[in-house]
Amino acid sequence: MTLPPHPFPLTAEDAAHFLRRTAFGPTDAQIHALVGQDARAVARAALTFRGQGAPDNPFDPSQGVTPGAMLQLTRARWLYELLYSPEPLREKLALTWSNHFVVGTDKVRNGPSLAGYLTLLRTHAATDSFETFARAVAQSPAMLRYLDNDQNRRGRPNENFSRELLELFTTGIGPYSEADVHEGARALSGWTFTGGRGTRQFLEAPRFVFNRQQHDDGQKTYLGQRGAFTGEDVIRLAATHPQTATRVCFKLHRAFVRDTPDAEAVEGSAATWRRTGGNVRAVLEELLSSAAFYAPEQRSSIIRSPVEFVVGALRSLGAPRLEAERVLSLTQTAGRMGQLLLQPDTVKGWDGGRAWINDATLLGRMQLAAALTLGAKAPRLPAAPTPLALLGQAAPLPGTERLSAAQRTYLTLISPEFQLA
Amino acid sequence: MITRRDFLKSAALAIAATSGMPAFLARAAAQAQAGDTTLVVIQLTGGNDGLNTVVPYSNGAYYAARPTIAIPRRDVLPLTEDLGMHPALKPLTALWDAGQLAWMENVGYPNPNRSHFASMAIWHTADPTQAQADGWIGRIAEQIGDPFCASTPGVTTPQALRASDFSLPSIGALDTFQVKLPQGVEGAFQQLMDAPRRGEAEYLARATRQMLQNTARVQQNAKRYRAGATYPDGSFAAQLRDAARLIAAGVGQRVLYVSLGGFDTHAGQRAEQDELLGTLAAGLAAFQQDLDRQGLAERVVVMGFSEFGRRVAENGSAGTDHGQGSVMFALGHAVKGGVHGDSPDLEALSDGDIQYRQDFRGIYATALTGWLNLDAREVLGGTFGGPAWLA
């Protein structure tokens, strides 16, 4: 089984839909550049990353004089990439993965750890091996610290990472038992890091080490297999489990297709995943050019997260240059709307969908939209964005026709339609 | 500060906002019920270690299992001959002495789940089978018939406050909980909101209309509050202060939901849990003092829980891994102070965990029937018994 492709050249509304999902928000010029193209070629091009960051990113976390300042700069550096990177899909995927392989700045307060983690998410954004990606994350100092595996020693297991590896990062609840959690912790014992510990070493780079003395090399039973498993074995068994394909594909559908994914479509992607041995790039290329992705009923079926709201608004406005202080404060604004980058409430990550929407966060969106369009410091725009760029449809919203361009943009940004992608 | 003109404007928007609300909610939409009782639910996120909260300080098995992280006998705040509070809970001793603090021992649910998220969902839905998606407080709102009878001062809406086709409000910060439309767009905004929609767009439009109504209702009343206590710094205390303001405003809040996170103490537990319990106790003591000084304390009961306790034995990193069964607490003038229920038997463990004896739904049931005067059977889907923790 596989996902049937979208068989037609892209229309303007198709192109706007693709860019709203994969690039946060488009300009008219970006939309028109894709019109008439083949869906597969468009997906492939968007997934071709040359590793280019945004030019002249002004934020350098190593200039933070306190851990708190370093964290602010880390967030701002990422938001700057989200806003201005020439490869927005890579940033969108990094954001998606940061909500899968979650670490949080409540525990990880080391600059190089966080930078290394973000580099991993970008490097593996469309990985050809989910297992390799999972192993790299598991050995990253950020994850070792966040889920305490740096404290996991022979005879004195710490189960935190072992549990979340199965429950959240790979198979999900169901295919494993409590015994698998215990045995996994034994196999992962000895994976730790050196350097960068303590609040004063927040700029010192830590490094993964395997502490052989602290590794339990005895026989283990894990996910139905028996052997003297190492940490690598456990990552492989969990990452290549058939249920992992379904679970991670579900998350990719949530990120790109709809908030409530269709089980059959997810299974289509999972089949491709299994056939290709966890080749995420192949799964994404198929998904982003599928009939399922372009089906009319999938349009406007994802509620934008606060970061997607902020970045989508600004990118649709043509990505106007903002002062550094403004970018810093936008990270906090997104936090007040429920999404502080690198700090979800729990290791499960943000639930997304309707959970983004409540009185407090809706008010935050209205206030931000006003600041971006009508406020004294609203960015000056060469031209007001069109309904196609903002909403993915040619027609303006009812009631907005007679307003000034700024007022119309404001009301469009607070409309239910803009808050959906 | 909201001006009278601003208020009239937002109230006008709010009146139009009732359209499109679920029918049962629209019926009762504007009923603020002054004089009613309020339940404040405190969630300790991450799995609070019950054994280091209410400490069995006469029990050798406790000290044997926790050579590094046990609370030394000399440090506990004695409650009974066998049990004492963690020293960081000192701000609550006055409430204990006044008979206004209850600890419920050994609370859990059948077939315990050690996943934070599955377990939290069970407490939120009051359904250990995890078949339900609606929250128990969402069902309270359906029973009362008021979309504003419960809320959370915070930016995320817990599952407990969700019902099938709406969520109860989250009030980020009371001071900014108001809509100020820019000049000249009111009419267009109304027209925009009135447009027919389907699917998620319809959900978002309905949520926006409801928000307009909720903000109007709060701002109309919020100035009734006069602070009666100085709260400590931090978001937990700020949420409790907003809870006190909402109660003082008399806007019809029957349930308020406040969370404190970080209890997942797999490593270095003493430092982490000590700080968290200190934050908890200082915040609750200030809240209670505030209510007392405003003459509101008779109307409010606080009830706290966590999704599970920790393994009895400490792990190799001076922490504890996920366990089952923990303590709950309640405080307020209407509470029957004391320790309710038997302490866990540390000699008879289940896979290293204590075996719970009290189903949490029995504690909820008391709050529902004894305090909120609601049909607990309807909310909980069954009859559950528990200790008489209300006076």
HADDOCK unambig.tbl for C-alpha pairs under 7 A between the chains (distance, minus, plus):
assign (segid A and resid 148 and name CA) (segid B and resid 267 and name CA) 6.96 0.50 0.50
assign (segid A and resid 151 and name CA) (segid B and resid 317 and name CA) 5.88 0.50 0.50
assign (segid A and resid 156 and name CA) (segid B and resid 315 and name CA) 6.01 0.50 0.50
assign (segid A and resid 156 and name CA) (segid B and resid 316 and name CA) 4.28 0.50 0.50
assign (segid A and resid 157 and name CA) (segid B and resid 315 and name CA) 6.65 0.50 0.50
assign (segid A and resid 157 and name CA) (segid B and resid 316 and name CA) 6.21 0.50 0.50
assign (segid A and resid 158 and name CA) (segid B and resid 315 and name CA) 6.39 0.50 0.50
assign (segid A and resid 158 and name CA) (segid B and resid 316 and name CA) 6.72 0.50 0.50
assign (segid A and resid 159 and name CA) (segid B and resid 321 and name CA) 6.53 0.50 0.50
assign (segid A and resid 160 and name CA) (segid B and resid 266 and name CA) 6.84 0.50 0.50
assign (segid A and resid 301 and name CA) (segid B and resid 200 and name CA) 6.36 0.50 0.50
assign (segid A and resid 336 and name CA) (segid B and resid 155 and name CA) 6.93 0.50 0.50
assign (segid A and resid 337 and name CA) (segid B and resid 155 and name CA) 6.61 0.50 0.50
assign (segid A and resid 338 and name CA) (segid B and resid 155 and name CA) 5.75 0.50 0.50
assign (segid A and resid 338 and name CA) (segid B and resid 156 and name CA) 6.49 0.50 0.50
assign (segid A and resid 355 and name CA) (segid B and resid 157 and name CA) 6.73 0.50 0.50
assign (segid A and resid 358 and name CA) (segid B and resid 157 and name CA) 6.96 0.50 0.50
assign (segid A and resid 358 and name CA) (segid B and resid 169 and name CA) 6.01 0.50 0.50
assign (segid A and resid 358 and name CA) (segid B and resid 170 and name CA) 5.76 0.50 0.50
assign (segid A and resid 358 and name CA) (segid B and resid 207 and name CA) 6.99 0.50 0.50
assign (segid A and resid 359 and name CA) (segid B and resid 169 and name CA) 5.53 0.50 0.50
assign (segid A and resid 359 and name CA) (segid B and resid 170 and name CA) 5.42 0.50 0.50
assign (segid A and resid 359 and name CA) (segid B and resid 171 and name CA) 6.21 0.50 0.50
assign (segid A and resid 359 and name CA) (segid B and resid 211 and name CA) 5.01 0.50 0.50
assign (segid A and resid 360 and name CA) (segid B and resid 155 and name CA) 5.83 0.50 0.50
assign (segid A and resid 360 and name CA) (segid B and resid 170 and name CA) 5.53 0.50 0.50
assign (segid A and resid 360 and name CA) (segid B and resid 171 and name CA) 5.02 0.50 0.50
assign (segid A and resid 360 and name CA) (segid B and resid 172 and name CA) 4.68 0.50 0.50
assign (segid A and resid 361 and name CA) (segid B and resid 155 and name CA) 6.42 0.50 0.50
assign (segid A and resid 362 and name CA) (segid B and resid 208 and name CA) 6.93 0.50 0.50
assign (segid A and resid 363 and name CA) (segid B and resid 179 and name CA) 6.99 0.50 0.50
assign (segid A and resid 397 and name CA) (segid B and resid 192 and name CA) 6.92 0.50 0.50
assign (segid A and resid 398 and name CA) (segid B and resid 191 and name CA) 6.76 0.50 0.50
assign (segid A and resid 398 and name CA) (segid B and resid 192 and name CA) 5.69 0.50 0.50
assign (segid A and resid 399 and name CA) (segid B and resid 188 and name CA) 4.68 0.50 0.50
assign (segid A and resid 399 and name CA) (segid B and resid 191 and name CA) 5.31 0.50 0.50
assign (segid A and resid 399 and name CA) (segid B and resid 192 and name CA) 5.53 0.50 0.50
assign (segid A and resid 400 and name CA) (segid B and resid 188 and name CA) 6.02 0.50 0.50
assign (segid A and resid 411 and name CA) (segid B and resid 189 and name CA) 6.83 0.50 0.50
assign (segid A and resid 416 and name CA) (segid B and resid 201 and name CA) 5.12 0.50 0.50
assign (segid A and resid 416 and name CA) (segid B and resid 204 and name CA) 5.39 0.50 0.50
assign (segid A and resid 416 and name CA) (segid B and resid 205 and name CA) 5.88 0.50 0.50
assign (segid A and resid 417 and name CA) (segid B and resid 201 and name CA) 6.05 0.50 0.50
